[in-house]
Amino acid sequence: MKTLITTLNSKYIHTSLSLRLLYVSCLNDPDVSFYEYTIKEKDEDIVNHILNQGVEIVAFSCYIWNIDRIIKISQLLKEKANIKIIYGGPEVTYDVETFLNTGYVDYVISGEGEIVFYKLIQAIREGDVPHILGVNHKDDLNKHIATVDLSYIEQLDSPYTLACDEKDKKHRILYFESSRGCPFMCQYCLSSREKGLRFFSEAYLKDQLQAIIESGAKTIKFLDRSFNANVKHALMILDYIVLNHKEGQVFQFEINADVLQPQILDALLNKVPPGLIRLEIGIQSTYDKTNEAVKRIQNFERLKEVVLALQDQKTCGLHLDLIAGLPYENFDRFKQSFDDVFTLYPQELQLGFLKLLRGTSLREEDNDYGYIYDQNPPYEMIQNNWLTPNELHKIHLAEDMLEKYWNSGRFKKTMTHIMKKISSPFQFFLSLGEYYEAHDFKTIGYQMDELFGYIDHYLNDDLCHDYLMEDYLMLFKVKPKRWYEPTLSVNERKDVIRDLSERYHLNEELLFRYAVVEKVQAGYLVAIYKDQKCDIHIYK
């Protein structure tokens, strides 16, 4: 029986490690294949593509962002063909009955599937009613969470070097794991359900990393929940990457900065070349009472020291996380958490909203905290005892402006100038978001020039206008259309170019043909667009 392992990724650049692990666990069975779709594709197109492959078993990897689509696709498949359907993944592991009751899924795998998956499809092929721990069906709800000895996975073919991936590897994110489990007990996270930490062997990891490095992959993202949980393990990987990486490669890790060991910090500060490492640091809240409630104890002062040291060295890219909607954090206290974190001026600050995930303690205790949340994935909260829907709406407005004007990296000069002047970054982003609403500005489907025009309209400041022009012109490799009124007339531009050419020994013909010249408070802003690059200077 032909078997397809599949999922719907949120974007094409993402890849599913779980699919590849299940595929190699099938021991080169010629009747097993895998294929990735994206959530942008139509259900009917996905269903037809699956049916055209003549498969009889389809296994879906399920997450909060794709489960609704997978259920609809399963329904269509069941209506059109006699196909056995298997679900697995974090979204279904802790609530198997809900999905079996849809009538569109035959089996649900709970936990790690590298061993039980192939046992299941062999049983289906042989016509048996399987009794396998970790596999659930309507006649056997054992609810066992399957785990796999990592030494077994080390014996399989590599999921990172499959021939079918080679063509597009440099254009997609490669996900890699060096361990499984998490040492922390955050009550909003499914990792809190796992017991203990397990590490792949040093020999296996070095062998896999070398193959990945040689393969041409550009972005390698580690899935480890806390990369610095084990000092020796983390240093071994860092040292190997530093010694063996190829130019242009980026490795991403999630760390717990407040407990980052001195040896690892020293390696990040003194051994890592610029641009090689990107770090994700989950802060979530700076309110001790909130962190205690969700069992995420952290020392924010120590965390700040680590982040500021990394910021000062400028070798590692930093991505910081906050979560709105955690227990005990009202609107004003969340604003303080935001402003506390923003004092670190992160390269990127992700503001997420609490999701009450199936299987988490926070979902099971929702009544204790007054949580009302969307019953459909991704189960985002609507309100709790400390935040009203209107206050959450305000936080959403601030988050939208944060993404557009800070995280996008398009407004570096302007944002640097603004952040030095204001007392509350959160209030700035909120006020800008409210201004958007009041003036009915586009939040989607906008053009780049509109984005600049909107904030210029809001700021209404001559110096900020100059910085916005500079930020805008730096984004392009060829002359862009203006969003602002020209600062010089045609004749004034000619006079300025001649004067600048004479005083600064510039190529007059080059300026006339390729330059955008604007009058700013600091002098003359000159952006030269030639050979698909932009060269910007301000001349007094």
LUMZA-70219 format. One record per residue (C-alpha): x, y, z; residue number from 1. Coordinates in steps of 0.05 Angstrom, whole numbers, always signed. Example, Ala and Ser with C-alpha at 12.3 -4.5 7.8 and 13.67 -1.06 7.14 Angstrom:
// LUMZA-70219
<<+246 -90 +156> 1>
<<+273 -21 +143> 2>
***
This chain:
// LUMZA-70219
<<+0 +0 +0> 1>
<<+29 +66 -22> 2>
<<+38 +114 +37> 3>
<<+47 +189 +35> 4>
<<+75 +228 +95> 5>
<<+55 +301 +89> 6>
<<+39 +367 +122> 7>
<<+21 +439 +107> 8>
<<+78 +487 +123> 9>
<<+62 +560 +138> 10>
<<+112 +582 +84> 11>
<<+150 +550 +27> 12>
<<+217 +568 +60> 13>
<<+200 +524 +120> 14>
<<+216 +450 +119> 15>
<<+188 +395 +163> 16>
<<+240 +354 +200> 17>
<<+185 +308 +227> 18>
<<+166 +286 +156> 19>
<<+238 +270 +139> 20>
<<+249 +232 +204> 21>
<<+187 +189 +191> 22>
<<+209 +178 +120> 23>
<<+279 +152 +138> 24>
<<+248 +110 +194> 25>
<<+212 +70 +141> 26>
<<+278 +37 +123> 27>
<<+278 +55 +49> 28>
<<+209 +25 +37> 29>
<<+196 +42 -37> 30>
<<+122 +50 -24> 31>
<<+132 +107 +26> 32>
<<+143 +178 +4> 33>
<<+135 +248 +33> 34>
<<+112 +315 +5> 35>
<<+103 +385 +34> 36>
<<+47 +432 +18> 37>
<<+35 +503 +44> 38>
<<-26 +534 +76> 39>
<<-31 +581 +16> 40>
<<-51 +524 -30> 41>
<<-124 +507 -42> 42>
<<-155 +446 -8> 43>
<<-180 +418 -74> 44>
<<-112 +424 -107> 45>
<<-79 +388 -49> 46>
<<-131 +333 -49> 47>
<<-125 +322 -124> 48>
<<-49 +320 -119> 49>
<<-53 +267 -65> 50>
<<-104 +225 -102> 51>
<<-64 +229 -167> 52>
<<-6 +194 -131> 53>
<<-50 +133 -120> 54>
<<-36 +129 -45> 55>
<<-76 +86 +3> 56>
<<-48 +113 +69> 57>
<<-38 +187 +84> 58>
<<-3 +211 +147> 59>
<<-8 +284 +167> 60>
<<+38 +322 +214> 61>
<<-8 +368 +254> 62>
<<+4 +437 +285> 63>
<<-40 +494 +307> 64>
<<-30 +531 +242> 65>
<<-52 +474 +197> 66>
<<-99 +429 +235> 67>
<<-164 +461 +210> 68>
<<-140 +454 +138> 69>
<<-117 +382 +150> 70>
<<-186 +363 +177> 71>
<<-220 +393 +115> 72>
<<-171 +358 +69> 73>
<<-182 +292 +106> 74>
<<-257 +299 +97> 75>
<<-249 +309 +23> 76>
<<-202 +250 +17> 77>
<<-250 +205 +54> 78>
<<-308 +227 +9> 79>
<<-268 +212 -54> 80>
<<-227 +150 -38> 81>
<<-218 +92 +9> 82>
<<-157 +120 +44> 83>
<<-131 +107 +114> 84>
<<-112 +172 +149> 85>
<<-62 +180 +205> 86>
<<-50 +242 +248> 87>
<<+11 +257 +289> 88>
<<+45 +319 +317> 89>
<<+39 +365 +378> 90>
<<-32 +389 +361> 91>
<<-62 +319 +367> 92>
<<-17 +284 +418> 93>
<<-55 +304 +481> 94>
<<-127 +303 +456> 95>
<<-133 +242 +411> 96>
<<-207 +231 +422> 97>
<<-227 +299 +395> 98>
<<-194 +283 +329> 99>
<<-217 +211 +324> 100>
<<-288 +235 +336> 101>
<<-286 +277 +272> 102>
<<-294 +212 +234> 103>
<<-241 +233 +184> 104>
<<-180 +203 +217> 105>
<<-167 +129 +230> 106>
<<-105 +132 +275> 107>
<<-72 +184 +319> 108>
<<+0 +177 +340> 109>
<<+18 +209 +406> 110>
<<+90 +230 +416> 111>
<<+151 +211 +375> 112>
<<+135 +168 +315> 113>
<<+201 +143 +288> 114>
<<+187 +72 +313> 115>
<<+112 +66 +319> 116>
<<+95 +97 +252> 117>
<<+127 +42 +210> 118>
<<+97 -11 +256> 119>
<<+29 +20 +244> 120>
<<+32 +22 +168> 121>
<<+58 -50 +167> 122>
<<-2 -71 +209> 123>
<<-50 -34 +163> 124>
<<-20 -68 +102> 125>
<<-28 -136 +135> 126>
<<-101 -122 +153> 127>
<<-89 -125 +228> 128>
<<-124 -82 +280> 129>
<<-61 -54 +312> 130>
<<-48 -50 +387> 131>
<<+14 -7 +391> 132>
<<+31 +37 +450> 133>
<<+29 +109 +425> 134>
<<-21 +93 +370> 135>
<<-95 +108 +382> 136>
<<-157 +88 +344> 137>
<<-231 +82 +362> 138>
<<-222 +12 +391> 139>
<<-157 +27 +429> 140>
<<-147 +92 +466> 141>
<<-83 +76 +503> 142>
<<-61 +149 +507> 143>
<<+11 +128 +515> 144>
<<+62 +182 +494> 145>
<<+113 +148 +451> 146>
<<+187 +164 +459> 147>
<<+247 +140 +420> 148>
<<+317 +124 +442> 149>
<<+359 +174 +403> 150>
<<+411 +120 +388> 151>
<<+358 +88 +344> 152>
<<+352 +151 +302> 153>
<<+427 +155 +296> 154>
<<+426 +88 +259> 155>
<<+377 +113 +206> 156>
<<+394 +149 +142> 157>
<<+405 +223 +152> 158>
<<+341 +265 +147> 159>
<<+385 +326 +131> 160>
<<+418 +302 +67> 161>
<<+362 +272 +26> 162>
<<+374 +277 -49> 163>
<<+305 +307 -61> 164>
<<+323 +367 -18> 165>
<<+389 +385 -50> 166>
<<+362 +430 -105> 167>
<<+326 +480 -59> 168>
<<+366 +473 +5> 169>
<<+400 +541 -1> 170>
<<+332 +575 -8> 171>
<<+297 +543 +52> 172>
<<+307 +538 +127> 173>
<<+338 +472 +149> 174>
<<+313 +451 +218> 175>
<<+362 +412 +261> 176>
<<+358 +380 +330> 177>
<<+415 +363 +376> 178>
<<+371 +345 +435> 179>
<<+300 +330 +455> 180>
<<+263 +353 +517> 181>
<<+265 +416 +558> 182>
<<+293 +431 +628> 183>
<<+238 +482 +642> 184>
<<+165 +476 +661> 185>
<<+131 +537 +627> 186>
<<+57 +523 +636> 187>
<<+36 +553 +569> 188>
<<+85 +508 +530> 189>
<<+76 +435 +510> 190>
<<+149 +422 +525> 191>
<<+130 +424 +598> 192>
<<+97 +356 +588> 193>
<<+163 +323 +569> 194>
<<+207 +292 +622> 195>
<<+282 +304 +621> 196>
<<+332 +321 +567> 197>
<<+362 +273 +517> 198>
<<+422 +289 +473> 199>
<<+446 +260 +408> 200>
<<+518 +234 +411> 201>
<<+576 +280 +394> 202>
<<+599 +235 +337> 203>
<<+530 +235 +305> 204>
<<+521 +310 +311> 205>
<<+589 +326 +282> 206>
<<+577 +279 +224> 207>
<<+508 +310 +209> 208>
<<+533 +382 +217> 209>
<<+590 +370 +170> 210>
<<+543 +342 +118> 211>
<<+496 +401 +126> 212>
<<+553 +451 +122> 213>
<<+579 +419 +58> 214>
<<+509 +415 +28> 215>
<<+501 +490 +15> 216>
<<+446 +502 +66> 217>
<<+446 +576 +85> 218>
<<+400 +580 +146> 219>
<<+403 +524 +198> 220>
<<+355 +531 +256> 221>
<<+364 +488 +318> 222>
<<+300 +462 +348> 223>
<<+330 +452 +418> 224>
<<+285 +485 +469> 225>
<<+345 +511 +509> 226>
<<+411 +506 +473> 227>
<<+451 +524 +534> 228>
<<+420 +471 +579> 229>
<<+486 +432 +577> 230>
<<+551 +471 +575> 231>
<<+595 +417 +546> 232>
<<+545 +399 +492> 233>
<<+533 +472 +472> 234>
<<+607 +489 +469> 235>
<<+622 +427 +427> 236>
<<+571 +449 +375> 237>
<<+592 +522 +375> 238>
<<+665 +504 +368> 239>
<<+649 +457 +310> 240>
<<+607 +509 +274> 241>
<<+659 +564 +283> 242>
<<+715 +519 +255> 243>
<<+676 +489 +197> 244>
<<+622 +536 +173> 245>
<<+619 +563 +102> 246>
<<+613 +636 +85> 247>
<<+542 +662 +86> 248>
<<+514 +608 +132> 249>
<<+473 +628 +193> 250>
<<+458 +583 +253> 251>
<<+400 +599 +298> 252>
<<+393 +577 +371> 253>
<<+343 +588 +427> 254>
<<+377 +604 +493> 255>
<<+358 +622 +564> 256>
<<+399 +684 +573> 257>
<<+392 +694 +648> 258>
<<+426 +626 +661> 259>
<<+474 +630 +603> 260>
<<+538 +601 +629> 261>
<<+602 +644 +628> 262>
<<+638 +594 +582> 263>
<<+584 +598 +529> 264>
<<+578 +674 +535> 265>
<<+654 +679 +527> 266>
<<+651 +636 +464> 267>
<<+595 +678 +435> 268>
<<+632 +743 +450> 269>
<<+702 +723 +430> 270>
<<+701 +664 +382> 271>
<<+641 +674 +337> 272>
<<+651 +714 +273> 273>
<<+599 +768 +259> 274>
<<+535 +743 +225> 275>
<<+545 +669 +239> 276>
<<+500 +661 +299> 277>
<<+429 +686 +312> 278>
<<+400 +678 +382> 279>
<<+327 +675 +403> 280>
<<+314 +694 +475> 281>
<<+246 +683 +505> 282>
<<+233 +735 +559> 283>
<<+156 +733 +557> 284>
<<+147 +779 +618> 285>
<<+189 +819 +667> 286>
<<+136 +813 +722> 287>
<<+159 +764 +776> 288>
<<+88 +746 +797> 289>
<<+70 +727 +726> 290>
<<+133 +686 +716> 291>
<<+121 +649 +781> 292>
<<+50 +633 +760> 293>
<<+73 +600 +695> 294>
<<+134 +568 +728> 295>
<<+183 +609 +687> 296>
<<+229 +638 +739> 297>
<<+282 +684 +710> 298>
<<+331 +737 +733> 299>
<<+317 +796 +688> 300>
<<+376 +837 +713> 301>
<<+424 +780 +694> 302>
<<+387 +772 +628> 303>
<<+398 +845 +613> 304>
<<+472 +839 +627> 305>
<<+479 +782 +578> 306>
<<+437 +815 +524> 307>
<<+474 +881 +531> 308>
<<+542 +846 +527> 309>
<<+520 +810 +463> 310>
<<+491 +875 +435> 311>
<<+556 +912 +450> 312>
<<+598 +859 +415> 313>
<<+552 +859 +354> 314>
<<+571 +790 +332> 315>
<<+505 +754 +343> 316>
<<+437 +774 +317> 317>
<<+385 +777 +374> 318>
<<+311 +762 +372> 319>
<<+273 +774 +437> 320>
<<+203 +748 +453> 321>
<<+146 +775 +496> 322>
<<+77 +743 +508> 323>
<<+16 +786 +521> 324>
<<-40 +754 +563> 325>
<<-2 +716 +617> 326>
<<-33 +712 +686> 327>
<<-30 +773 +732> 328>
<<-3 +820 +679> 329>
<<-53 +875 +667> 330>
<<-48 +927 +612> 331>
<<-3 +975 +650> 332>
<<+42 +919 +674> 333>
<<+49 +890 +604> 334>
<<+67 +960 +580> 335>
<<+123 +960 +631> 336>
<<+147 +891 +608> 337>
<<+149 +917 +537> 338>
<<+187 +980 +556> 339>
<<+235 +941 +601> 340>
<<+254 +896 +543> 341>
<<+257 +953 +493> 342>
<<+312 +987 +534> 343>
<<+355 +932 +504> 344>
<<+340 +957 +434> 345>
<<+335 +887 +405> 346>
<<+346 +875 +331> 347>
<<+277 +843 +332> 348>
<<+224 +840 +386> 349>
<<+168 +791 +374> 350>
<<+105 +807 +411> 351>
<<+62 +745 +414> 352>
<<-7 +733 +444> 353>
<<-20 +676 +492> 354>
<<-49 +614 +460> 355>
<<-83 +562 +504> 356>
<<-53 +500 +472> 357>
<<-83 +431 +479> 358>
<<-46 +392 +534> 359>
<<-17 +452 +571> 360>
<<-30 +465 +644> 361>
<<-52 +536 +631> 362>
<<-109 +510 +587> 363>
<<-130 +460 +640> 364>
<<-131 +516 +691> 365>
<<-165 +568 +647> 366>
<<-223 +580 +695> 367>
<<-175 +597 +751> 368>
<<-150 +657 +711> 369>
<<-215 +676 +677> 370>
<<-189 +658 +607> 371>
<<-237 +663 +549> 372>
<<-204 +640 +485> 373>
<<-220 +622 +414> 374>
<<-241 +549 +412> 375>
<<-211 +542 +343> 376>
<<-136 +539 +329> 377>
<<-92 +574 +346> 378>
<<-134 +582 +410> 379>
<<-113 +654 +421> 380>
<<-139 +686 +485> 381>
<<-196 +737 +481> 382>
<<-193 +761 +553> 383>
<<-174 +741 +624> 384>
<<-181 +769 +694> 385>
<<-130 +823 +679> 386>
<<-140 +842 +606> 387>
<<-204 +863 +571> 388>
<<-216 +851 +496> 389>
<<-207 +926 +484> 390>
<<-140 +926 +520> 391>
<<-118 +866 +479> 392>
<<-139 +904 +416> 393>
<<-93 +961 +437> 394>
<<-35 +913 +446> 395>
<<-50 +885 +376> 396>
<<-46 +956 +348> 397>
<<+22 +966 +381> 398>
<<+46 +898 +355> 399>
<<+27 +915 +284> 400>
<<+66 +980 +286> 401>
<<+124 +945 +319> 402>
<<+128 +896 +261> 403>
<<+121 +950 +208> 404>
<<+168 +1002 +236> 405>
<<+218 +966 +280> 406>
<<+224 +893 +264> 407>
<<+223 +906 +189> 408>
<<+290 +942 +195> 409>
<<+267 +993 +143> 410>
<<+267 +1053 +189> 411>
<<+334 +1049 +224> 412>
<<+353 +1123 +224> 413>
<<+283 +1146 +240> 414>
<<+270 +1096 +296> 415>
<<+338 +1107 +328> 416>
<<+323 +1182 +330> 417>
<<+253 +1172 +358> 418>
<<+271 +1122 +412> 419>
<<+322 +1170 +441> 420>
<<+268 +1222 +451> 421>
<<+209 +1183 +479> 422>
<<+195 +1156 +549> 423>
<<+153 +1095 +529> 424>
<<+166 +1055 +465> 425>
<<+100 +1017 +477> 426>
<<+61 +1082 +481> 427>
<<+94 +1106 +417> 428>
<<+74 +1044 +378> 429>
<<+4 +1045 +408> 430>
<<-7 +1118 +391> 431>
<<+17 +1106 +320> 432>
<<-31 +1046 +314> 433>
<<-89 +1088 +339> 434>
<<-70 +1142 +289> 435>
<<-73 +1089 +234> 436>
<<-143 +1069 +257> 437>
<<-168 +1141 +262> 438>
<<-143 +1157 +191> 439>
<<-163 +1090 +161> 440>
<<-92 +1077 +136> 441>
<<-80 +1010 +102> 442>
<<-52 +955 +147> 443>
<<-48 +904 +91> 444>
<<-39 +912 +16> 445>
<<+0 +977 +23> 446>
<<+58 +1000 -20> 447>
<<+125 +1018 +10> 448>
<<+117 +1092 -5> 449>
<<+50 +1091 +32> 450>
<<+83 +1062 +94> 451>
<<+132 +1119 +96> 452>
<<+79 +1171 +81> 453>
<<+35 +1146 +138> 454>
<<+87 +1153 +192> 455>
<<+111 +1220 +164> 456>
<<+39 +1244 +169> 457>
<<+37 +1221 +242> 458>
<<+104 +1249 +263> 459>
<<+97 +1316 +227> 460>
<<+169 +1334 +244> 461>
<<+220 +1364 +196> 462>
<<+280 +1326 +224> 463>
<<+242 +1259 +224> 464>
<<+221 +1275 +153> 465>
<<+295 +1279 +134> 466>
<<+310 +1213 +168> 467>
<<+251 +1180 +133> 468>
<<+276 +1204 +65> 469>
<<+344 +1174 +80> 470>
<<+315 +1108 +106> 471>
<<+271 +1103 +44> 472>
<<+325 +1117 -7> 473>
<<+372 +1066 +25> 474>
<<+322 +1010 +12> 475>
<<+329 +1010 -63> 476>
<<+381 +990 -115> 477>
<<+350 +1034 -170> 478>
<<+318 +1103 -164> 479>
<<+251 +1095 -129> 480>
<<+189 +1137 -138> 481>
<<+183 +1192 -85> 482>
<<+131 +1190 -30> 483>
<<+149 +1261 -11> 484>
<<+151 +1327 -48> 485>
<<+219 +1343 -80> 486>
<<+260 +1390 -38> 487>
<<+294 +1421 -98> 488>
<<+268 +1449 -163> 489>
<<+300 +1426 -228> 490>
<<+345 +1488 -232> 491>
<<+363 +1484 -158> 492>
<<+383 +1411 -167> 493>
<<+429 +1430 -224> 494>
<<+462 +1485 -183> 495>
<<+471 +1439 -123> 496>
<<+502 +1384 -164> 497>
<<+552 +1432 -196> 498>
<<+569 +1461 -128> 499>
<<+578 +1393 -95> 500>
<<+620 +1368 -154> 501>
<<+667 +1426 -148> 502>
<<+673 +1428 -72> 503>
<<+678 +1353 -60> 504>
<<+711 +1332 -126> 505>
<<+652 +1289 -146> 506>
<<+636 +1264 -216> 507>
<<+586 +1314 -242> 508>
<<+560 +1269 -298> 509>
<<+550 +1212 -249> 510>
<<+508 +1256 -204> 511>
<<+465 +1283 -260> 512>
<<+451 +1213 -287> 513>
<<+446 +1170 -225> 514>
<<+434 +1212 -163> 515>
<<+374 +1232 -122> 516>
<<+391 +1298 -88> 517>
<<+350 +1327 -31> 518>
<<+358 +1386 +15> 519>
<<+358 +1365 +88> 520>
<<+373 +1401 +153> 521>
<<+443 +1371 +156> 522>
<<+460 +1393 +85> 523>
<<+447 +1355 +20> 524>
<<+427 +1282 +18> 525>
<<+457 +1248 -43> 526>
<<+437 +1177 -62> 527>
<<+473 +1148 -123> 528>
<<+440 +1088 -156> 529>
<<+489 +1051 -201> 530>
<<+506 +979 -215> 531>
<<+447 +954 -174> 532>
<<+470 +987 -110> 533>
<<+457 +1051 -71> 534>
<<+511 +1096 -44> 535>
<<+486 +1150 +4> 536>
<<+523 +1210 +34> 537>
<<+504 +1275 +67> 538>
<<+546 +1335 +45> 539>
<<+548 +1399 +86> 540>
***
